Amino acid sequence: MPTMTAPHTDLLALRSEFPILEHTTYLINNSLGAMPRAVHGEMEAFADAWGKRGVRAWAEGWWEMSAETGDLLAPLLGVRPGAVSMHQNVSVAAAIFLSCIDYPAERNKIVYTALNFPNVMYILEGERRKGAEIVTVPSDDNIGVPTERLLAAIDERTRLVPISHTLFRSAFVQDAEAIARRCREVGAILLLDVYQSTGAVPLELEAWGVHAAMGGSVKWLCGGPGAGYLWVNPEIAGSLRPTLVGWQADEEPFTFRPGPIRYRQEPAWRFLTGTPNVPALYACRPGYKIVAGVGQKKIRERSLALTDYLIALAEEAGFEIRTPRDHKHRGGTVSVFHPDAEHLCHELIAREIMCDFRPNAGIRLSPHFFNTEEELEHAVATLKELTGK
């Protein structure tokens, strides 16, 4: 059997913060992160504010929650506070950013890879109506796309490069810094989808030169649904004029002045829309605080150790791995391929081993900082039993 890593007693102590770990082998943190126990208190605080304070709750914190909650994410994104706005999901965040972009004939290309999350592709297809030409950079192995191939596709006609930092099927991590550098060289805008990265892979968006990024709280942040986010680099935020907008973005919303909007200058507010998703903003905060408290460096070290161990266990058992071995290009998920992967996934879930299935990837197993080597051994041993290996 592969060698186990040294125990992280401080991280294991945090297991008690996640109730589902008491009865479930939870290896699906790339899909829906485990709920922190403190969410119960946050939801009660929301109900109390609404129930006891009524409409006064807006002036007592609700109106500012979108920007203030975004500030909790700033250290995890590697950005300064004041430029992260909260939205219902990535679809909304992407649509808001895209509403700022036009496509002049001499610079109308959108470049992304064939391994982007399809949801974002669906939105980008709508940009054709605005004159955009979409260029899709192919993959040879359904695991990743060579950085050089992607960089070569980004040229002086490229307007927008909306790509995933960590790919959802394989957990392949793309070189965001190199891509950002190329975009700046040719005058293109980089919109980075960090949904599968934030909370699992360290991010330094400002230092890398990224123009904008979006993501959500459902996965590694353990923040639950309904709390997506958009970060726009302050160096470009003031020059962008979103048309998918609402009164929270206006500099004087309570004057109820007829249009056009007068945008607030603060980036976190400039990209807001209408009524915020207040319950989700309460619910996401405990996860943000726990993940930030552990820290990006420690989470990454633990993630690499656990995924190394999981890969070794799975390969020793005779399974095919469709995830990069190279730490530089590996996120927090290990994709274990098997011809009958979908059925096997259902069988694992029936045995309280939470995972999921994706075509061309197989079974995705995604340990977080609170998981143990024994849980990985249990998952692989159960797979061996189910497949007769």
FIMARZA-853388 format. One record per residue (C-alpha): residue number from 0; residue in one letter; x, y, z. Coordinates in Angstrom, 3 decimals. Each point is the difference from the previous one (the first is absolute). Example, Ala and Ser with C-alpha at 12.3 -4.5 7.8 and 13.67 -1.06 7.14 Angstrom:
<sepas>
{sepa 0,'A',{12.300,-4.500,7.800}}
{sepa 1,'S',{1.370,3.440,-0.660}}
</sepas>
This chain:
<sepas>
{sepa 0,'M',{0.000,0.000,0.000}}
{sepa 1,'P',{1.255,3.551,-0.711}}
{sepa 2,'T',{1.504,1.937,2.889}}
{sepa 3,'M',{-2.422,2.125,1.981}}
{sepa 4,'T',{0.777,3.620,0.768}}
{sepa 5,'A',{0.626,1.347,3.481}}
{sepa 6,'P',{-3.243,0.822,1.826}}
{sepa 7,'H',{-1.175,3.605,0.106}}
{sepa 8,'T',{-1.570,0.091,3.440}}
{sepa 9,'D',{-1.015,3.655,-0.311}}
{sepa 10,'L',{-1.909,-0.716,-3.208}}
{sepa 11,'L',{-1.571,-3.174,1.315}}
{sepa 12,'A',{-1.265,1.988,2.980}}
{sepa 13,'L',{-2.123,1.970,-2.437}}
{sepa 14,'R',{-1.916,-3.110,-1.040}}
{sepa 15,'S',{-2.452,0.689,2.811}}
{sepa 16,'E',{-1.020,3.199,-1.819}}
{sepa 17,'F',{-1.541,-2.070,-2.830}}
{sepa 18,'P',{-2.888,-2.198,1.206}}
{sepa 19,'I',{-0.191,-2.210,-3.090}}
{sepa 20,'L',{3.452,-1.442,0.743}}
{sepa 21,'E',{-1.437,-1.800,3.010}}
{sepa 22,'H',{-1.728,-2.579,-2.198}}
{sepa 23,'T',{1.229,0.506,-3.575}}
{sepa 24,'T',{3.279,-0.355,-1.908}}
{sepa 25,'Y',{-0.280,3.388,-1.653}}
{sepa 26,'L',{2.139,0.138,-3.155}}
{sepa 27,'I',{-2.104,2.294,-2.165}}
{sepa 28,'N',{1.315,3.404,1.071}}
{sepa 29,'N',{0.546,0.972,-3.654}}
{sepa 30,'S',{-3.775,-0.130,-0.462}}
{sepa 31,'L',{-1.646,0.945,3.299}}
{sepa 32,'G',{2.293,0.699,2.911}}
{sepa 33,'A',{-0.945,-1.301,3.431}}
{sepa 34,'M',{-2.226,2.388,1.953}}
{sepa 35,'P',{1.579,1.648,3.045}}
{sepa 36,'R',{-1.909,-0.430,3.250}}
{sepa 37,'A',{-0.067,3.787,0.468}}
{sepa 38,'V',{-2.367,0.398,-2.978}}
{sepa 39,'H',{-2.860,-0.847,2.375}}
{sepa 40,'G',{0.794,3.078,2.073}}
{sepa 41,'E',{0.354,2.224,-3.048}}
{sepa 42,'M',{-3.375,-1.055,-1.378}}
{sepa 43,'E',{-1.550,0.610,3.396}}
{sepa 44,'A',{1.577,3.487,-0.012}}
{sepa 45,'F',{-1.584,0.667,-3.389}}
{sepa 46,'A',{-3.412,-1.149,1.225}}
{sepa 47,'D',{0.334,2.082,3.167}}
{sepa 48,'A',{0.928,3.125,-1.962}}
{sepa 49,'W',{-2.947,-0.428,-2.340}}
{sepa 50,'G',{-2.396,-1.113,2.715}}
{sepa 51,'K',{0.907,2.556,2.666}}
{sepa 52,'R',{1.323,2.972,-1.952}}
{sepa 53,'G',{-2.023,-0.300,-3.188}}
{sepa 54,'V',{0.724,2.673,-2.599}}
{sepa 55,'R',{2.536,1.608,2.348}}
{sepa 56,'A',{2.339,-2.927,-0.747}}
{sepa 57,'W',{0.932,1.653,-3.313}}
{sepa 58,'A',{1.493,2.995,1.781}}
{sepa 59,'E',{1.508,-2.222,2.706}}
{sepa 60,'G',{2.252,-2.038,-2.261}}
{sepa 61,'W',{-1.854,-1.685,-2.833}}
{sepa 62,'W',{0.634,2.755,-2.563}}
{sepa 63,'E',{3.785,-0.179,0.481}}
{sepa 64,'M',{0.268,-3.790,0.210}}
{sepa 65,'S',{0.916,-0.577,-3.648}}
{sepa 66,'A',{3.130,2.128,0.240}}
{sepa 67,'E',{0.919,-0.926,3.568}}
{sepa 68,'T',{-0.306,-3.729,-0.712}}
{sepa 69,'G',{2.138,0.461,-3.106}}
{sepa 70,'D',{2.739,1.447,2.203}}
{sepa 71,'L',{0.165,-3.330,1.869}}
{sepa 72,'L',{1.072,-1.591,-3.286}}
{sepa 73,'A',{2.696,2.542,-0.836}}
{sepa 74,'P',{2.888,-1.798,1.777}}
{sepa 75,'L',{-0.970,-3.319,-1.601}}
{sepa 76,'L',{0.056,1.577,-3.455}}
{sepa 77,'G',{3.221,1.903,0.577}}
{sepa 78,'V',{-1.620,3.414,-0.499}}
{sepa 79,'R',{-0.563,3.180,1.976}}
{sepa 80,'P',{-3.331,0.488,1.766}}
{sepa 81,'G',{-2.672,2.078,-1.668}}
{sepa 82,'A',{-0.199,-1.605,-3.432}}
{sepa 83,'V',{-1.924,-3.279,0.501}}
{sepa 84,'S',{-3.767,0.115,-0.563}}
{sepa 85,'M',{-2.373,-2.807,0.948}}
{sepa 86,'H',{-2.600,-1.422,-2.406}}
{sepa 87,'Q',{-2.375,-2.954,-0.187}}
{sepa 88,'N',{2.311,-2.186,-2.102}}
{sepa 89,'V',{2.711,-0.020,-2.662}}
{sepa 90,'S',{-2.535,0.368,-2.813}}
{sepa 91,'V',{-1.070,3.350,1.411}}
{sepa 92,'A',{3.573,1.077,0.764}}
{sepa 93,'A',{1.121,-0.882,-3.529}}
{sepa 94,'A',{-2.964,1.716,-1.613}}
{sepa 95,'I',{0.658,3.196,1.955}}
{sepa 96,'F',{3.627,0.074,-1.109}}
{sepa 97,'L',{-0.843,-0.873,-3.601}}
{sepa 98,'S',{-2.516,2.830,-0.087}}
{sepa 99,'C',{3.023,2.345,0.166}}
{sepa 100,'I',{1.702,-1.483,-3.063}}
{sepa 101,'D',{-0.425,0.953,-3.653}}
{sepa 102,'Y',{1.590,-1.627,-3.040}}
{sepa 103,'P',{1.361,2.385,-2.645}}
{sepa 104,'A',{0.646,-1.696,-3.339}}
{sepa 105,'E',{3.769,0.245,0.357}}
{sepa 106,'R',{-0.062,-1.585,3.490}}
{sepa 107,'N',{-2.970,-2.318,0.328}}
{sepa 108,'K',{1.475,-3.384,0.969}}
{sepa 109,'I',{-0.885,-1.919,3.156}}
{sepa 110,'V',{2.559,-2.705,0.746}}
{sepa 111,'Y',{-0.615,-2.824,2.449}}
{sepa 112,'T',{0.742,-3.715,0.280}}
{sepa 113,'A',{-2.158,-2.993,-0.804}}
{sepa 114,'L',{0.193,-0.990,3.674}}
{sepa 115,'N',{-1.772,3.056,1.403}}
{sepa 116,'F',{-3.013,-0.692,2.178}}
{sepa 117,'P',{-2.938,-0.186,-2.469}}
{sepa 118,'N',{-2.180,2.383,2.009}}
{sepa 119,'V',{2.396,2.841,-0.812}}
{sepa 120,'M',{0.161,-1.066,-3.653}}
{sepa 121,'Y',{-3.778,0.307,-0.222}}
{sepa 122,'I',{0.195,3.629,1.111}}
{sepa 123,'L',{2.923,0.788,-2.290}}
{sepa 124,'E',{-1.881,-1.342,-3.018}}
{sepa 125,'G',{-2.383,2.916,0.458}}
{sepa 126,'E',{2.880,2.395,-0.687}}
{sepa 127,'R',{-0.158,-0.992,-3.677}}
{sepa 128,'R',{-3.065,2.243,-0.238}}
{sepa 129,'K',{2.266,2.935,0.920}}
{sepa 130,'G',{2.442,-0.868,-2.785}}
{sepa 131,'A',{2.361,-2.303,1.864}}
{sepa 132,'E',{1.885,-2.810,-1.725}}
{sepa 133,'I',{0.704,-2.963,2.288}}
{sepa 134,'V',{3.231,-1.978,-0.283}}
{sepa 135,'T',{0.147,-3.236,1.980}}
{sepa 136,'V',{3.452,-1.399,0.785}}
{sepa 137,'P',{-0.149,-3.821,-0.048}}
{sepa 138,'S',{1.366,-2.558,2.445}}
{sepa 139,'D',{1.778,-3.164,-1.077}}
{sepa 140,'D',{-0.760,-2.058,3.115}}
{sepa 141,'N',{-3.083,1.514,1.713}}
{sepa 142,'I',{2.271,0.755,2.968}}
{sepa 143,'G',{1.581,3.326,-0.921}}
{sepa 144,'V',{1.010,2.375,-2.758}}
{sepa 145,'P',{3.694,0.785,-0.600}}
{sepa 146,'T',{0.698,3.547,1.162}}
{sepa 147,'E',{1.961,0.771,-3.169}}
{sepa 148,'R',{-2.981,-0.957,-2.171}}
{sepa 149,'L',{-2.317,2.296,1.925}}
{sepa 150,'L',{2.472,2.884,-0.027}}
{sepa 151,'A',{0.451,-0.349,-3.765}}
{sepa 152,'A',{-3.760,0.363,-0.520}}
{sepa 153,'I',{-0.084,3.312,1.879}}
{sepa 154,'D',{0.939,2.675,-2.527}}
{sepa 155,'E',{-0.548,3.687,-0.818}}
{sepa 156,'R',{-3.563,-0.731,-1.150}}
{sepa 157,'T',{-0.914,-1.549,3.357}}
{sepa 158,'R',{-2.412,2.012,2.103}}
{sepa 159,'L',{-0.764,-2.426,2.827}}
{sepa 160,'V',{1.570,-3.156,1.502}}
{sepa 161,'P',{-2.537,-1.597,2.397}}
{sepa 162,'I',{1.587,-3.187,1.330}}
{sepa 163,'S',{-0.124,-2.303,3.007}}
{sepa 164,'H',{3.019,0.106,2.289}}
{sepa 165,'T',{-0.583,-3.564,1.255}}
{sepa 166,'L',{-1.847,-2.251,-2.446}}
{sepa 167,'F',{-3.062,-1.713,1.419}}
{sepa 168,'R',{0.498,-3.463,-1.528}}
{sepa 169,'S',{3.674,-0.645,0.660}}
{sepa 170,'A',{1.018,2.681,2.551}}
{sepa 171,'F',{2.669,1.160,-2.479}}
{sepa 172,'V',{1.272,3.415,1.147}}
{sepa 173,'Q',{0.740,2.403,-2.835}}
{sepa 174,'D',{2.853,2.513,0.181}}
{sepa 175,'A',{-2.013,3.127,0.767}}
{sepa 176,'E',{3.042,2.221,0.352}}
{sepa 177,'A',{1.322,-0.894,-3.456}}
{sepa 178,'I',{-3.454,0.404,-1.532}}
{sepa 179,'A',{-0.464,3.381,1.691}}
{sepa 180,'R',{3.400,1.119,-1.276}}
{sepa 181,'R',{-0.909,-0.977,-3.557}}
{sepa 182,'C',{-3.357,1.778,0.225}}
{sepa 183,'R',{1.702,3.188,1.104}}
{sepa 184,'E',{2.555,-0.267,-2.795}}
{sepa 185,'V',{-2.691,-0.010,-2.678}}
{sepa 186,'G',{-2.613,2.166,1.747}}
{sepa 187,'A',{-2.524,-2.772,0.749}}
{sepa 188,'I',{-2.062,-0.278,3.198}}
{sepa 189,'L',{0.346,-3.091,2.210}}
{sepa 190,'L',{-3.102,-1.171,1.883}}
{sepa 191,'L',{1.110,-2.863,2.233}}
{sepa 192,'D',{-2.489,-2.540,1.375}}
{sepa 193,'V',{1.436,-0.971,3.400}}
{sepa 194,'Y',{-2.977,-2.046,1.214}}
{sepa 195,'Q',{2.025,-3.230,0.250}}
{sepa 196,'S',{3.020,1.817,1.463}}
{sepa 197,'T',{-1.083,2.322,2.792}}
{sepa 198,'G',{0.447,-1.777,3.304}}
{sepa 199,'A',{2.152,-2.771,-1.479}}
{sepa 200,'V',{2.688,1.639,-2.160}}
{sepa 201,'P',{1.797,3.203,1.075}}
{sepa 202,'L',{-0.923,3.023,-2.098}}
{sepa 203,'E',{1.893,3.263,-0.552}}
{sepa 204,'L',{-2.282,1.669,-2.529}}
{sepa 205,'E',{1.400,3.513,0.315}}
{sepa 206,'A',{3.629,-1.123,-0.032}}
{sepa 207,'W',{-0.655,-2.172,-3.065}}
{sepa 208,'G',{-1.531,2.936,-1.876}}
{sepa 209,'V',{-3.474,-1.526,-0.432}}
{sepa 210,'H',{-2.642,2.484,-1.177}}
{sepa 211,'A',{-3.070,-1.632,1.572}}
{sepa 212,'A',{-1.039,-3.239,1.669}}
{sepa 213,'M',{-3.198,-1.738,1.024}}
{sepa 214,'G',{-1.006,-3.000,2.058}}
{sepa 215,'G',{-2.404,-1.324,2.576}}
{sepa 216,'S',{-0.221,-1.285,3.536}}
{sepa 217,'V',{-1.507,-3.426,-0.574}}
{sepa 218,'K',{3.258,-1.934,-0.203}}
{sepa 219,'W',{3.300,0.324,1.904}}
{sepa 220,'L',{-1.160,3.102,1.891}}
{sepa 221,'C',{-2.708,-2.050,1.772}}
{sepa 222,'G',{-2.298,2.996,-0.434}}
{sepa 223,'G',{-3.075,-1.588,-1.531}}
{sepa 224,'P',{-2.113,1.062,-3.010}}
{sepa 225,'G',{-1.110,3.465,-0.981}}
{sepa 226,'A',{3.234,1.900,0.686}}
{sepa 227,'G',{1.960,0.538,-3.191}}
{sepa 228,'Y',{2.599,2.740,-0.284}}
{sepa 229,'L',{1.638,2.285,-2.533}}
{sepa 230,'W',{3.355,1.750,0.445}}
{sepa 231,'V',{0.988,2.739,-2.422}}
{sepa 232,'N',{3.515,1.391,0.194}}
{sepa 233,'P',{-0.267,3.618,1.195}}
{sepa 234,'E',{2.362,1.057,-2.800}}
{sepa 235,'I',{-2.758,-0.649,-2.570}}
{sepa 236,'A',{-3.187,0.076,2.089}}
{sepa 237,'G',{-0.579,3.724,-0.397}}
{sepa 238,'S',{0.125,-0.228,-3.795}}
{sepa 239,'L',{-2.671,-2.711,-0.187}}
{sepa 240,'R',{-3.695,0.830,-0.255}}
{sepa 241,'P',{-2.179,-3.072,0.607}}
{sepa 242,'T',{-3.427,0.021,-1.593}}
{sepa 243,'L',{-1.211,-2.916,2.125}}
{sepa 244,'V',{-0.273,2.192,3.044}}
{sepa 245,'G',{-2.315,1.054,2.808}}
{sepa 246,'W',{-0.605,2.661,2.573}}
{sepa 247,'Q',{2.639,-1.290,2.431}}
{sepa 248,'A',{2.584,1.160,-2.554}}
{sepa 249,'D',{-1.307,3.571,-0.074}}
{sepa 250,'E',{1.822,2.686,1.970}}
{sepa 251,'E',{-3.284,1.300,1.487}}
{sepa 252,'P',{-2.478,-2.891,-0.101}}
{sepa 253,'F',{-2.409,1.477,2.534}}
{sepa 254,'T',{-0.615,3.180,-1.977}}
{sepa 255,'F',{-1.903,-2.213,-2.462}}
{sepa 256,'R',{1.278,2.176,-2.842}}
{sepa 257,'P',{-1.113,-1.015,-3.506}}
{sepa 258,'G',{2.682,-1.560,-2.232}}
{sepa 259,'P',{2.651,-0.146,-1.237}}
{sepa 260,'I',{1.912,-1.497,2.907}}
{sepa 261,'R',{2.866,1.877,1.612}}
{sepa 262,'Y',{2.417,-2.765,0.890}}
{sepa 263,'R',{1.579,-0.159,3.430}}
{sepa 264,'Q',{3.764,0.252,-0.203}}
{sepa 265,'E',{0.769,-2.842,2.425}}
{sepa 266,'P',{0.554,-3.173,-2.076}}
{sepa 267,'A',{-1.870,-2.254,2.416}}
{sepa 268,'W',{-3.129,2.140,-0.418}}
{sepa 269,'R',{0.327,0.952,-3.667}}
{sepa 270,'F',{-0.842,-3.545,-1.111}}
{sepa 271,'L',{-2.934,-0.674,2.327}}
{sepa 272,'T',{-3.567,-0.356,-1.250}}
{sepa 273,'G',{-3.255,-0.073,1.956}}
{sepa 274,'T',{-1.115,-1.599,3.249}}
{sepa 275,'P',{2.852,-2.142,1.382}}
{sepa 276,'N',{-0.392,-3.646,0.963}}
{sepa 277,'V',{0.121,0.760,3.714}}
{sepa 278,'P',{-0.542,-3.538,1.415}}
{sepa 279,'A',{2.846,-1.368,-2.134}}
{sepa 280,'L',{2.287,2.805,1.170}}
{sepa 281,'Y',{-0.626,-1.041,3.598}}
{sepa 282,'A',{0.526,-3.682,-0.809}}
{sepa 283,'C',{3.290,0.367,-1.870}}
{sepa 284,'R',{1.906,1.878,2.687}}
{sepa 285,'P',{0.903,-2.874,2.364}}
{sepa 286,'G',{1.655,-1.936,-2.832}}
{sepa 287,'Y',{1.964,3.046,-1.145}}
{sepa 288,'K',{1.247,0.621,3.521}}
{sepa 289,'I',{1.057,-3.609,0.592}}
{sepa 290,'V',{1.817,-0.281,-3.331}}
{sepa 291,'A',{1.735,3.362,0.463}}
{sepa 292,'G',{0.911,-0.972,3.556}}
{sepa 293,'V',{1.718,-3.181,-1.137}}
{sepa 294,'G',{1.792,1.963,-2.741}}
{sepa 295,'Q',{0.749,-0.639,-3.662}}
{sepa 296,'K',{3.495,-1.366,0.571}}
{sepa 297,'K',{-1.006,-2.621,2.559}}
{sepa 298,'I',{-3.058,-1.056,-2.009}}
{sepa 299,'R',{2.113,-0.418,-3.118}}
{sepa 300,'E',{2.632,-2.063,1.811}}
{sepa 301,'R',{-2.638,-2.262,1.479}}
{sepa 302,'S',{-1.876,-0.273,-3.314}}
{sepa 303,'L',{3.100,-1.060,-1.912}}
{sepa 304,'A',{0.885,-2.545,2.667}}
{sepa 305,'L',{-3.485,-1.516,-0.023}}
{sepa 306,'T',{-0.323,-0.072,-3.786}}
{sepa 307,'D',{3.505,-1.503,-0.334}}
{sepa 308,'Y',{-1.066,-2.734,2.400}}
{sepa 309,'L',{-3.318,-0.533,-1.769}}
{sepa 310,'I',{1.676,-0.286,-3.405}}
{sepa 311,'A',{2.484,-2.520,1.389}}
{sepa 312,'L',{-2.777,-2.063,1.597}}
{sepa 313,'A',{-2.101,-0.011,-3.161}}
{sepa 314,'E',{2.894,-0.883,-2.295}}
{sepa 315,'E',{1.160,-2.769,2.327}}
{sepa 316,'A',{-3.562,-1.387,-0.239}}
{sepa 317,'G',{0.230,0.052,-3.805}}
{sepa 318,'F',{-2.188,3.021,-0.789}}
{sepa 319,'E',{0.703,2.548,-2.742}}
{sepa 320,'I',{0.539,3.578,1.187}}
{sepa 321,'R',{-1.081,2.937,-2.151}}
{sepa 322,'T',{1.504,2.745,2.117}}
{sepa 323,'P',{3.460,1.606,-0.326}}
{sepa 324,'R',{2.792,-1.366,2.213}}
{sepa 325,'D',{1.946,3.253,-0.222}}
{sepa 326,'H',{-0.792,2.104,3.074}}
{sepa 327,'K',{0.207,3.193,-2.051}}
{sepa 328,'H',{-2.904,-1.161,-2.145}}
{sepa 329,'R',{-2.124,-1.895,2.540}}
{sepa 330,'G',{-2.917,1.408,1.953}}
{sepa 331,'G',{-1.815,-1.718,2.844}}
{sepa 332,'T',{-1.795,-2.790,-1.892}}
{sepa 333,'V',{1.070,-3.449,-1.180}}
{sepa 334,'S',{-1.970,-1.441,-2.915}}
{sepa 335,'V',{-0.037,-3.803,0.032}}
{sepa 336,'F',{-1.058,-1.408,-3.358}}
{sepa 337,'H',{-1.862,-3.267,-0.466}}
{sepa 338,'P',{-2.314,-1.100,-2.858}}
{sepa 339,'D',{-2.796,-0.453,2.535}}
{sepa 340,'A',{0.846,3.147,1.973}}
{sepa 341,'E',{-3.529,1.404,0.104}}
{sepa 342,'H',{-1.434,-3.159,1.555}}
{sepa 343,'L',{2.920,-0.289,2.397}}
{sepa 344,'C',{-0.547,3.577,1.104}}
{sepa 345,'H',{-3.596,-0.777,0.923}}
{sepa 346,'E',{1.148,-3.065,1.937}}
{sepa 347,'L',{2.549,2.026,1.953}}
{sepa 348,'I',{-2.603,2.603,0.903}}
{sepa 349,'A',{-2.350,-2.762,1.169}}
{sepa 350,'R',{2.783,-0.990,2.421}}
{sepa 351,'E',{0.324,3.560,1.347}}
{sepa 352,'I',{3.136,0.763,-2.015}}
{sepa 353,'M',{-0.850,3.291,-1.665}}
{sepa 354,'C',{1.476,0.535,-3.481}}
{sepa 355,'D',{-1.265,0.797,-3.476}}
{sepa 356,'F',{0.322,-1.057,-3.643}}
{sepa 357,'R',{0.906,2.024,-3.075}}
{sepa 358,'P',{0.211,-1.301,-3.597}}
{sepa 359,'N',{3.568,-0.410,-1.311}}
{sepa 360,'A',{1.297,0.337,3.550}}
{sepa 361,'G',{-1.539,-2.766,2.087}}
{sepa 362,'I',{-0.535,0.145,3.742}}
{sepa 363,'R',{1.124,3.270,1.537}}
{sepa 364,'L',{1.364,-0.329,3.542}}
{sepa 365,'S',{0.751,3.308,1.684}}
{sepa 366,'P',{1.455,-0.033,3.519}}
{sepa 367,'H',{0.175,3.297,1.902}}
{sepa 368,'F',{2.292,1.002,2.871}}
{sepa 369,'F',{-2.274,-1.751,2.516}}
{sepa 370,'N',{0.114,-3.414,-1.678}}
{sepa 371,'T',{2.224,-2.847,1.166}}
{sepa 372,'E',{2.182,-2.590,-1.693}}
{sepa 373,'E',{-2.198,-2.701,1.533}}
{sepa 374,'E',{-2.993,1.401,-1.862}}
{sepa 375,'L',{1.915,-0.206,-3.278}}
{sepa 376,'E',{0.986,-3.591,0.763}}
{sepa 377,'H',{-3.646,-0.825,0.703}}
{sepa 378,'A',{-1.136,1.534,-3.293}}
{sepa 379,'V',{2.573,-1.829,-2.120}}
{sepa 380,'A',{-0.528,-3.295,1.860}}
{sepa 381,'T',{-3.732,0.277,-0.688}}
{sepa 382,'L',{0.683,0.681,-3.684}}
{sepa 383,'K',{2.207,-3.098,-0.123}}
{sepa 384,'E',{-2.746,-2.044,1.569}}
{sepa 385,'L',{-2.620,1.302,-2.414}}
{sepa 386,'T',{2.155,-0.701,-3.051}}
{sepa 387,'G',{1.404,-3.321,1.190}}
{sepa 388,'K',{3.616,1.198,-0.237}}
</sepas>
